[in-house]
């Protein structure tokens, strides 16, 4: 094993460069399963740092099959794992943003910790999740939206897959996966399952040249901007990191029944998405509008959150998103 693996065992943190070197070796199949488990467990026990996250993100992005997009393209991929089994808020938000002329390269996977991941619900919505890089580029050009199914783009993950499966718990890969867009996006809305990672995420994204990001975790535990409670936001913009809260009450939201956000299987979740795309108003539509508002700001189209939320709400209520969904399905 490399010297820095010994450093980890002594509880020492890796620098950005050391982390890059370690992840390079992991992604090139230099370790056997037992060693990979030992490395991932040692990192978790010590507590992963911003530099270790940044190194992992750098290597995963570097090794991914690349997709060419312009600098204003955004992603809405979060970590999942908040244990709330809610409807697919960030996936629905991505399609709404695309219908509002924001270019979205959505990165994601099938369900791991919930009943229905982004890939599952998009398949149920009859959207092609297996686009090749040139098809992703074409789809973004034509419809402002494309999905990149993570296993198709991160072939180097095959070296760590069996070890992660055997471990059966969260590792650093659950943190860096959502930040490792094959489209190398510079703008991102990221939901987090645990507040403690918000600042390190911002620092790691800054190290990887991200221009504007909202990293969110709500006080009711959701890895989304919540209509039920205040949401903590760490914003990275032009290398400056600041923190603030979004309070749904100040936006005139009076949602109370969290059960209405509960997801089920892919078919059910897809039906609920279609309802709000056709203009139905409920807790789900308000949740989506909040997260679309963040996307509008991160994309550079808006600067004021309240105004952004009002625009997103008005657009969702119009039913026009459903027409855009039909265009994406035609791809």
C-alpha positions as CSV (number, residue, x, y, z in Angstrom):
1,X,0.0,0.0,0.0
2,X,1.1,3.6,-0.7
3,X,2.6,5.7,2.1
4,X,-0.5,7.9,2.4
5,X,-2.6,4.9,3.2
6,X,-0.4,4.4,6.2
7,X,-0.9,8.1,7.0
8,X,-4.7,7.6,7.0
9,X,-4.3,4.7,9.5
10,X,-2.5,7.1,11.8
11,X,-5.4,9.5,11.6
12,X,-3.6,11.9,9.4
13,X,-5.5,13.9,6.7
14,X,-4.5,13.7,3.0
15,X,-3.7,16.8,1.0
16,X,-5.5,17.5,-2.2
17,X,-2.6,16.1,-4.2
18,X,-2.3,12.9,-2.0
19,X,-6.0,12.4,-2.3
20,X,-5.8,12.6,-6.1
21,X,-3.0,10.1,-6.1
22,X,-5.0,7.7,-3.9
23,X,-8.2,7.9,-6.0
24,X,-6.1,7.5,-9.1
25,X,-4.9,4.2,-7.8
26,X,-8.4,3.1,-6.6
27,X,-9.8,3.9,-10.0
28,X,-7.1,2.0,-11.8
29,X,-7.6,-1.2,-10.0
30,X,-4.4,-1.1,-8.0
31,X,-6.0,-2.5,-4.8
32,X,-7.7,-5.7,-4.0
33,X,-11.2,-5.8,-2.4
34,X,-9.9,-6.2,1.2
35,X,-7.6,-3.2,0.8
36,X,-10.3,-1.0,-0.7
37,X,-12.7,-1.8,2.2
38,X,-9.8,-1.0,4.6
39,X,-9.1,2.4,2.9
40,X,-12.8,3.4,2.8
41,X,-13.4,2.4,6.4
42,X,-10.2,4.2,7.6
43,X,-11.3,7.4,5.7
44,X,-14.8,7.2,7.3
45,X,-13.5,6.5,10.8
46,X,-11.1,9.4,10.5
47,X,-13.7,11.7,8.9
48,X,-13.3,12.8,5.3
49,X,-11.9,16.3,4.8
50,X,-12.5,18.9,2.1
51,X,-9.2,18.1,0.4
52,X,-9.9,14.4,0.4
53,X,-13.4,15.1,-1.2
54,X,-11.8,17.5,-3.7
55,X,-9.2,14.9,-4.8
56,X,-11.9,12.2,-5.2
57,X,-14.1,14.6,-7.3
58,X,-11.1,15.6,-9.5
59,X,-10.3,12.0,-10.3
60,X,-13.9,10.9,-10.9
61,X,-14.5,13.8,-13.2
62,X,-11.1,13.1,-14.9
63,X,-11.9,9.4,-15.5
64,X,-15.5,9.9,-16.5
65,X,-16.6,9.6,-20.2
66,X,-16.8,13.3,-21.1
67,X,-19.8,15.3,-22.3
68,X,-19.3,18.7,-23.8
69,X,-21.6,21.4,-22.6
70,X,-21.4,25.2,-22.2
71,X,-20.4,27.0,-19.0
72,X,-24.0,27.8,-18.0
73,X,-25.3,24.2,-17.9
74,X,-26.4,23.1,-14.5
75,X,-26.9,19.8,-12.6
76,X,-29.4,19.1,-9.8
77,X,-27.9,15.9,-8.5
78,X,-28.0,15.4,-4.7
79,X,-26.6,12.7,-2.4
80,X,-29.9,11.1,-1.6
81,X,-29.9,9.0,1.6
82,X,-31.9,11.4,3.8
83,X,-34.2,8.4,4.7
84,X,-37.4,10.3,3.9
85,X,-38.4,8.4,0.8
86,X,-39.9,11.6,-0.8
87,X,-41.0,12.1,-4.4
88,X,-38.3,12.9,-6.9
89,X,-38.0,16.6,-6.3
90,X,-34.6,17.3,-7.9
91,X,-35.5,15.3,-11.0
92,X,-38.8,17.1,-11.5
93,X,-37.0,20.4,-10.9
94,X,-34.5,19.6,-13.6
95,X,-37.3,19.2,-16.2
96,X,-39.0,22.3,-15.0
97,X,-35.7,24.3,-15.4
98,X,-35.3,22.9,-18.9
99,X,-38.7,24.1,-19.8
100,X,-37.6,27.6,-18.5
101,X,-34.7,27.6,-21.0
102,X,-32.0,26.5,-18.5
103,X,-29.6,23.9,-19.9
104,X,-29.6,20.9,-17.5
105,X,-27.2,17.9,-17.7
106,X,-28.8,15.7,-15.1
107,X,-26.5,13.1,-13.6
108,X,-27.9,10.2,-11.5
109,X,-28.5,6.6,-10.8
110,X,-31.1,4.0,-9.9
111,X,-32.4,3.8,-6.4
112,X,-29.9,2.9,-3.7
113,X,-31.5,4.2,-0.4
114,X,-35.1,4.9,-1.6
115,X,-37.8,3.1,-3.6
116,X,-37.2,5.2,-6.7
117,X,-34.0,7.0,-7.9
118,X,-33.8,9.6,-10.7
119,X,-33.1,7.0,-13.4
120,X,-36.1,4.9,-12.2
121,X,-38.6,7.7,-12.4
122,X,-37.2,9.0,-15.7
123,X,-37.6,5.6,-17.2
124,X,-41.2,5.6,-15.9
125,X,-41.7,9.0,-17.6
126,X,-40.5,7.4,-20.9
127,X,-37.3,9.4,-21.1
128,X,-34.2,7.7,-22.5
129,X,-31.7,7.3,-19.7
130,X,-29.0,5.5,-21.8
131,X,-27.9,8.4,-24.1
132,X,-24.4,8.3,-25.4
133,X,-22.2,11.5,-24.9
134,X,-23.0,12.9,-28.4
135,X,-26.7,12.2,-27.9
136,X,-26.6,14.0,-24.5
137,X,-25.1,17.0,-26.2
138,X,-27.7,16.9,-28.9
139,X,-30.6,16.5,-26.4
140,X,-29.4,19.5,-24.3
141,X,-29.1,21.6,-27.5
142,X,-32.7,20.6,-28.6
143,X,-34.6,20.3,-25.3
144,X,-32.3,21.9,-22.7
145,X,-32.2,18.5,-20.9
146,X,-30.5,15.2,-20.9
147,X,-29.8,12.5,-18.4
148,X,-26.4,10.8,-17.9
149,X,-26.8,7.4,-16.2
150,X,-23.9,7.3,-13.8
151,X,-22.8,3.6,-14.5
152,X,-22.6,4.4,-18.2
153,X,-20.1,7.2,-17.6
154,X,-18.0,6.1,-14.7
155,X,-16.6,2.8,-15.9
156,X,-13.6,3.2,-13.5
157,X,-16.0,2.7,-10.6
158,X,-16.1,-1.0,-11.4
159,X,-12.9,-1.5,-9.4
160,X,-14.5,-0.3,-6.2
161,X,-18.1,-1.5,-6.8
162,X,-17.9,-5.0,-5.3
163,X,-16.1,-3.6,-2.1
164,X,-18.8,-0.9,-1.7
165,X,-21.5,-3.5,-2.1
166,X,-19.9,-5.8,0.5
167,X,-19.6,-2.9,3.0
168,X,-23.3,-2.0,2.5
169,X,-23.0,1.5,4.1
170,X,-22.2,5.0,3.0
171,X,-18.6,5.8,2.0
172,X,-16.8,8.8,0.5
173,X,-18.1,7.7,-2.9
174,X,-21.7,8.5,-1.8
175,X,-20.5,12.1,-1.2
176,X,-18.3,12.6,-4.3
177,X,-20.5,10.7,-6.8
178,X,-23.1,13.5,-7.2
179,X,-20.3,16.1,-7.6
180,X,-18.6,14.1,-10.4
181,X,-20.6,15.2,-13.4
182,X,-19.4,13.8,-16.8
183,X,-20.4,17.1,-18.2
184,X,-18.0,18.8,-15.8
185,X,-20.7,21.3,-14.8
186,X,-19.7,24.6,-13.2
187,X,-23.1,25.2,-11.7
188,X,-25.0,22.9,-9.4
189,X,-27.8,22.6,-6.8
190,X,-26.9,19.8,-4.4
191,X,-29.1,18.3,-1.7
192,X,-27.2,16.8,1.2
193,X,-28.3,14.1,3.7
194,X,-26.2,15.6,6.5
195,X,-25.6,19.2,7.4
196,X,-22.0,18.6,8.5
197,X,-20.9,18.1,4.9
198,X,-22.2,21.4,3.5
199,X,-19.1,23.6,4.1
200,X,-16.6,20.8,3.0
201,X,-18.6,20.3,-0.2
202,X,-18.4,24.0,-1.0
203,X,-14.7,24.0,-0.4
204,X,-14.2,20.8,-2.5
205,X,-16.3,22.3,-5.4
206,X,-14.3,25.6,-5.2
207,X,-11.1,23.5,-5.6
208,X,-12.6,21.9,-8.7
209,X,-13.5,25.2,-10.4
210,X,-17.3,25.3,-9.8
211,X,-18.6,28.8,-10.4
212,X,-21.9,28.8,-8.6
213,X,-23.5,26.2,-6.3
214,X,-26.3,26.0,-3.8
215,X,-25.7,23.2,-1.2
216,X,-28.9,22.6,0.8
217,X,-30.1,20.6,3.8
218,X,-33.4,21.4,5.5
219,X,-34.0,21.5,9.3
220,X,-36.6,18.7,8.9
221,X,-33.9,16.5,7.5
222,X,-34.6,16.7,3.8
223,X,-31.8,16.8,1.2
224,X,-33.9,19.4,-0.7
225,X,-35.2,22.9,0.0
226,X,-38.2,22.1,2.2
227,X,-41.7,23.8,2.1
228,X,-42.2,22.6,5.8
229,X,-39.1,24.0,7.6
230,X,-36.2,26.4,7.2
231,X,-33.4,25.1,4.9
232,X,-29.7,25.7,5.5
233,X,-27.9,26.9,2.4
234,X,-24.2,27.1,1.7
235,X,-23.6,29.1,-1.5
236,X,-20.4,29.1,-3.5
237,X,-20.3,31.9,-5.9
238,X,-17.2,33.2,-7.7
239,X,-14.9,31.6,-5.1
240,X,-16.8,33.2,-2.1
241,X,-18.7,30.9,0.3
242,X,-21.5,32.2,2.4
243,X,-24.3,30.7,4.5
244,X,-27.9,31.6,4.9
245,X,-31.4,30.1,5.5
246,X,-34.5,29.9,3.3
247,X,-37.7,30.2,5.4
248,X,-40.8,29.0,3.5
249,X,-43.1,31.2,5.7
250,X,-41.5,34.4,4.3
251,X,-42.4,33.1,0.8
252,X,-46.0,32.6,1.8
253,X,-45.9,28.8,1.9
254,X,-48.2,27.2,4.4
255,X,-47.6,23.4,3.8
256,X,-48.2,21.2,6.7
257,X,-48.8,17.6,5.6
258,X,-45.4,16.0,4.9
259,X,-47.1,12.7,4.1
260,X,-48.1,14.2,0.7
261,X,-44.5,14.3,-0.3
262,X,-43.9,10.6,0.3
263,X,-42.9,8.6,-2.8
264,X,-43.7,5.0,-3.7
265,X,-42.5,3.1,-6.8
266,X,-41.4,4.7,-10.1
267,X,-44.9,4.5,-11.7
268,X,-46.5,6.3,-8.8
269,X,-43.8,9.0,-8.6
270,X,-44.0,9.6,-12.4
271,X,-47.8,10.1,-12.1
272,X,-47.3,12.6,-9.4
273,X,-44.7,14.5,-11.5
274,X,-47.1,14.6,-14.5
275,X,-49.9,16.0,-12.3
276,X,-47.8,19.0,-11.2
277,X,-46.4,19.4,-14.7
278,X,-50.1,19.8,-15.8
279,X,-50.6,22.5,-13.2
280,X,-51.8,20.8,-10.1
281,X,-51.0,22.8,-7.0
282,X,-49.9,20.9,-3.8
283,X,-47.0,20.3,-1.4
284,X,-45.1,18.6,-4.2
285,X,-45.4,21.4,-6.7
286,X,-44.3,23.9,-4.0
287,X,-41.3,21.8,-3.1
288,X,-40.4,21.6,-6.8
289,X,-40.8,25.4,-7.2
290,X,-38.5,26.0,-4.3
291,X,-35.8,23.9,-5.8
292,X,-36.4,25.3,-9.3
293,X,-35.9,28.8,-7.8
294,X,-32.4,27.7,-6.6
295,X,-31.6,26.4,-10.1
296,X,-32.7,29.7,-11.7
297,X,-30.3,31.5,-9.4
298,X,-27.4,29.1,-9.9
299,X,-27.8,29.3,-13.7
300,X,-27.5,33.1,-13.5
301,X,-31.0,33.8,-14.8
302,X,-32.2,35.3,-11.4
303,X,-30.6,36.8,-8.3
304,X,-33.5,37.2,-5.9
305,X,-34.8,34.0,-4.3
306,X,-38.4,35.3,-3.7
307,X,-38.8,36.5,-7.2
308,X,-37.3,33.3,-8.5
309,X,-39.7,31.2,-6.5
310,X,-42.7,33.3,-7.8
311,X,-41.6,32.8,-11.4
312,X,-41.1,29.0,-10.9
313,X,-44.6,28.7,-9.2
314,X,-46.3,30.7,-12.0
315,X,-44.6,28.6,-14.7
316,X,-45.5,25.3,-13.0
317,X,-49.1,26.4,-12.5
318,X,-49.4,27.3,-16.2
319,X,-49.2,23.6,-17.2
320,X,-46.5,24.4,-19.9
321,X,-44.0,22.0,-18.3
322,X,-46.1,19.0,-19.5
323,X,-45.7,20.2,-23.1
324,X,-41.9,20.3,-22.6
325,X,-41.9,16.8,-21.1
326,X,-43.6,15.5,-24.3
327,X,-40.8,17.1,-26.4
328,X,-38.1,15.4,-24.2
329,X,-40.0,12.0,-24.5
330,X,-39.8,12.3,-28.3
331,X,-36.0,12.0,-28.1
